[in-house]
Amino acid sequence: MRMLSKFNQEITMKRRHLLALTLIAIFTVPAFVIASTADWKEELKERFASIYTYSKRASANPDRITSPGTILIVRKDGISGDLSTDLTYSPVSVRDGEVRQTGGILAAFQNKKTTYLFRPGDRVYVTDLKVDDDKVSLLLMSVDTTAVTAKGSTQQTRYKASVQFAYDKKILPTLDFEKLKTDIEAVLAPEGVVAAASTKTIGLNQTPQEVEAILGKPETVVNLGPRVIYTYKAMKIIFIDGKVTDVQ
């Protein structure tokens, strides 16, 4: 009997030990997973903070920007904005480069009478950036004000927008940052990026065809045989034997 009792005690101790290990596994593994999830999100936010300076708004006056930051240029149609004084945003989703209006109950209750549709070329401040499991959201505020009439009174106001770049939740945690940055800049790009993309460069040895592809047809053409001069509003381009040799 004593031997049986001792055997039962050993079994009980082993069971307790196994239960303790099981509880450790249950409560520590999820904590590690949660920490890892938070890590990639925080790292992504830090990467964006290194290229965006977020603008700050006055708490008592949402229209007033107290600290201007990075300005982005809208490059695609489809981004809608709400009055800066609205309590909520009407989010816009971007997936595979396509801008889409989001639906659902929230959209149904938005006041569409005051909705503003941003146009390519409009300038916006970045006021915040959020990272979720399946999207990166940019919160924006228009740089320029718009005259809005409400209840018989007209005043200049800004518009705000939330643009959500959507991805599969299995892809976003490991998505290459440069790919994500490129996706965003196809829709909203810093002023410098847009300016660089629109810069027209004329270089030595370019042909008349190459120059016309960049600047369009010249206002006048002076043909002196091997020497040809293209005249534009801001410059003269001189070709010799069909190649650019000088720009004045």
C-alpha positions as CSV (number, residue, x, y, z in Angstrom):
1,M,0.0,0.0,0.0
2,R,2.8,2.4,0.9
3,M,4.5,1.6,-2.5
4,L,1.2,2.3,-4.3
5,S,0.7,5.6,-2.4
6,K,4.3,6.7,-3.3
7,F,3.7,5.8,-6.9
8,N,0.5,7.9,-7.0
9,Q,2.3,10.8,-5.4
10,E,5.0,10.6,-8.2
11,I,2.2,10.5,-10.9
12,T,0.5,13.5,-9.3
13,M,3.8,15.5,-9.2
14,K,4.5,14.7,-12.8
15,R,1.0,15.8,-13.8
16,R,1.4,19.1,-11.9
17,H,4.8,19.7,-13.6
18,L,3.2,19.0,-17.0
19,L,0.3,21.3,-16.2
20,A,2.8,24.1,-15.2
21,L,4.7,23.7,-18.5
22,T,1.4,23.8,-20.4
23,L,0.3,27.0,-18.7
24,I,3.7,28.6,-19.4
25,A,3.4,27.7,-23.0
26,I,-0.1,29.1,-23.2
27,F,0.7,32.5,-21.6
28,T,4.2,33.1,-22.9
29,V,3.9,32.2,-26.6
30,P,1.0,34.6,-27.4
31,A,2.8,37.4,-25.6
32,F,5.8,36.8,-27.8
33,V,3.6,36.8,-30.9
34,I,1.9,40.1,-29.8
35,A,5.3,41.6,-29.1
36,S,6.5,40.6,-32.6
37,T,3.4,42.1,-34.2
38,A,3.9,45.3,-32.4
39,D,7.5,45.4,-33.4
40,W,6.9,45.3,-37.2
41,K,4.2,48.0,-36.9
42,E,6.3,50.3,-34.8
43,E,9.3,49.7,-37.1
44,L,7.1,50.6,-40.1
45,K,5.9,53.8,-38.4
46,E,9.5,54.8,-37.6
47,R,10.5,54.3,-41.2
48,F,7.7,56.7,-42.3
49,A,8.6,59.2,-39.6
50,S,12.1,59.4,-41.1
51,I,10.6,60.6,-44.4
52,Y,7.5,62.5,-43.3
53,T,7.3,65.4,-40.9
54,Y,3.8,65.3,-39.5
55,S,1.9,68.6,-39.3
56,K,0.3,69.6,-36.1
57,R,-3.2,71.1,-35.8
58,A,-4.6,73.4,-33.1
59,S,-6.9,71.4,-30.8
60,A,-9.3,74.3,-30.4
61,N,-9.3,75.2,-34.1
62,P,-8.9,72.2,-36.4
63,D,-8.4,74.5,-39.4
64,R,-5.2,76.0,-38.0
65,I,-1.9,74.3,-38.7
66,T,0.4,75.1,-35.8
67,S,3.5,73.3,-37.2
68,P,3.6,72.7,-41.0
69,G,5.3,69.5,-42.1
70,T,5.8,67.5,-45.2
71,I,3.5,68.5,-48.1
72,L,2.3,65.7,-50.5
73,I,0.9,66.2,-53.9
74,V,-2.3,64.3,-54.9
75,R,-1.6,62.4,-58.1
76,K,-4.8,60.4,-58.7
77,D,-8.5,61.2,-58.7
78,G,-10.9,59.6,-56.3
79,I,-9.8,60.9,-52.9
80,S,-12.7,62.5,-51.0
81,G,-12.4,64.8,-48.1
82,D,-14.5,65.9,-45.1
83,L,-14.7,69.3,-43.4
84,S,-11.8,69.6,-41.0
85,T,-14.4,70.2,-38.2
86,D,-16.1,66.8,-38.8
87,L,-15.7,64.3,-36.0
88,T,-15.1,61.4,-38.3
89,Y,-13.3,60.6,-41.6
90,S,-14.8,59.0,-44.7
91,P,-11.9,56.6,-45.6
92,V,-10.7,56.0,-49.1
93,S,-9.1,52.7,-49.9
94,V,-6.2,52.1,-52.3
95,R,-5.5,48.5,-53.5
96,D,-3.3,47.6,-56.4
97,G,-3.1,51.3,-57.3
98,E,-6.8,51.8,-57.6
99,V,-8.5,54.4,-55.5
100,R,-11.9,53.3,-54.2
101,Q,-14.5,54.8,-51.9
102,T,-15.2,52.6,-48.9
103,G,-18.8,51.5,-48.1
104,G,-20.6,50.4,-45.0
105,I,-22.7,52.0,-42.4
106,L,-20.2,54.8,-41.7
107,A,-20.3,56.0,-45.3
108,A,-24.0,55.9,-45.4
109,F,-24.2,58.4,-42.5
110,Q,-21.6,60.9,-43.8
111,N,-22.9,64.3,-44.9
112,K,-22.1,64.2,-48.6
113,K,-23.2,67.8,-49.1
114,T,-19.9,69.0,-47.8
115,T,-17.6,66.4,-49.4
116,Y,-14.7,67.7,-51.3
117,L,-13.1,65.7,-54.1
118,F,-9.3,66.3,-54.2
119,R,-7.9,66.8,-57.7
120,P,-4.4,65.8,-59.0
121,G,-2.1,68.6,-58.1
122,D,-3.8,69.5,-54.8
123,R,-1.5,69.9,-51.9
124,V,-2.0,68.1,-48.5
125,Y,-0.3,68.0,-45.2
126,V,0.3,64.6,-43.4
127,T,-1.1,64.9,-39.9
128,D,-0.7,61.2,-38.9
129,L,0.0,57.7,-40.1
130,K,-1.5,54.5,-38.7
131,V,-0.5,50.9,-39.3
132,D,-3.0,48.1,-38.9
133,D,-2.8,44.4,-39.7
134,D,-3.9,44.9,-43.3
135,K,-3.4,48.6,-44.1
136,V,-1.4,51.7,-43.8
137,S,-3.5,54.8,-43.4
138,L,-2.4,58.4,-44.0
139,L,-4.4,61.2,-42.4
140,L,-4.3,64.3,-44.5
141,M,-5.3,68.0,-44.3
142,S,-5.6,70.3,-47.3
143,V,-2.9,73.0,-47.5
144,D,-5.2,75.4,-49.3
145,T,-8.5,76.5,-47.9
146,T,-11.8,76.4,-49.8
147,A,-14.8,78.8,-49.5
148,V,-17.7,76.8,-47.9
149,T,-21.2,78.2,-47.4
150,A,-23.3,76.7,-44.5
151,K,-26.4,78.2,-43.1
152,G,-26.0,81.4,-45.1
153,S,-22.5,82.0,-43.9
154,T,-19.4,81.6,-46.1
155,Q,-16.0,80.9,-44.6
156,Q,-12.6,79.5,-45.7
157,T,-12.0,76.0,-44.4
158,R,-9.7,73.1,-44.9
159,Y,-10.6,69.5,-45.8
160,K,-9.3,66.3,-44.2
161,A,-9.0,62.8,-45.7
162,S,-8.0,59.3,-44.7
163,V,-6.3,57.3,-47.4
164,Q,-5.9,53.6,-46.6
165,F,-3.4,51.5,-48.5
166,A,-4.8,48.0,-48.2
167,Y,-2.9,44.7,-48.4
168,D,-3.4,41.1,-47.4
169,K,-2.6,40.8,-43.6
170,K,-0.2,38.0,-44.4
171,I,1.8,40.2,-46.8
172,L,2.0,43.6,-45.0
173,P,4.2,42.5,-42.1
174,T,7.0,41.4,-44.5
175,L,6.3,43.8,-47.4
176,D,9.4,45.6,-48.7
177,F,9.4,49.2,-47.4
178,E,10.5,50.6,-50.8
179,K,7.6,48.7,-52.5
180,L,5.1,50.2,-50.0
181,K,6.7,53.7,-50.4
182,T,6.4,53.4,-54.2
183,D,2.7,52.3,-53.9
184,I,2.0,55.4,-51.8
185,E,3.9,57.8,-54.0
186,A,1.9,56.7,-57.0
187,V,-1.1,58.3,-55.3
188,L,0.4,60.8,-52.9
189,A,4.0,62.0,-53.4
190,P,6.2,64.6,-51.7
191,E,6.6,67.9,-53.7
192,G,10.3,67.1,-54.4
193,V,9.4,63.7,-55.9
194,V,6.7,65.2,-58.2
195,A,9.0,68.1,-59.2
196,A,11.8,65.6,-60.1
197,A,9.4,63.5,-62.2
198,S,8.2,66.5,-64.1
199,T,11.6,68.1,-64.7
200,K,12.4,68.4,-68.4
201,T,16.1,67.8,-69.1
202,I,17.8,68.7,-72.4
203,G,21.3,67.3,-72.9
204,L,24.1,67.3,-75.4
205,N,23.9,65.0,-78.4
206,Q,20.1,64.7,-78.2
207,T,18.4,64.6,-81.5
208,P,15.6,66.9,-82.7
209,Q,13.1,64.0,-82.2
210,E,14.2,63.5,-78.6
211,V,14.0,67.2,-77.8
212,E,10.5,67.4,-79.3
213,A,9.4,64.4,-77.2
214,I,10.4,66.3,-74.1
215,L,9.5,69.9,-75.0
216,G,7.0,69.5,-77.8
217,K,7.2,71.3,-81.1
218,P,9.3,74.5,-81.1
219,E,7.7,77.9,-81.8
220,T,10.2,78.6,-84.7
221,V,12.8,76.5,-86.5
222,V,15.8,78.2,-88.2
223,N,17.4,75.8,-90.7
224,L,20.9,76.7,-91.8
225,G,21.9,73.4,-93.3
226,P,24.0,71.5,-90.7
227,R,23.1,74.1,-88.1
228,V,19.5,74.1,-86.9
229,I,18.0,76.3,-84.2
230,Y,14.8,75.5,-82.2
231,T,13.3,78.4,-80.4
232,Y,11.0,77.9,-77.3
233,K,9.7,80.6,-74.9
234,A,12.4,80.1,-72.4
235,M,15.3,78.9,-74.5
236,K,17.0,78.3,-77.8
237,I,18.4,74.9,-78.7
238,I,21.2,74.6,-81.3
239,F,21.7,71.5,-83.3
240,I,24.8,70.7,-85.5
241,D,24.6,67.7,-87.7
242,G,21.4,66.6,-86.0
243,K,22.8,66.7,-82.4
244,V,22.3,69.3,-79.5
245,T,25.5,71.3,-79.2
246,D,24.3,74.3,-77.2
247,V,21.3,75.6,-75.2
248,Q,20.8,79.4,-74.7
